[in-house]
Amino acid sequence: ITGFFAPGRTPESIIERLNREAVRILAKTEVKEKLSGSGVEVASGTPKEFDTIIRSDIAKWSKVINDAGIRAD
């Protein structure tokens, strides 16, 4: 998963505008074709949906890391 991030205190209006523009650009045929040619599947959604995905991935991979006893050196 790849996405756009902004500092935590970014105003909601700015987040909404950035998302609107990213969705608009990603919907362009030439952008989809270029990304698809690189093996990227284009999908877009709301900032709230992206937040849910990221939080879910953090929980999933944290469990994998903890269960495997992986430690940073």
Buried (B, 14 or more C-beta within 10 A) or exposed (E): EEBEEEEEEEEEEEBEEBBEEEEEEEEEEEEBEEBEEEEEEEEBEEBEEBEEEEEEEEEEEEEEEEEEEEEEE
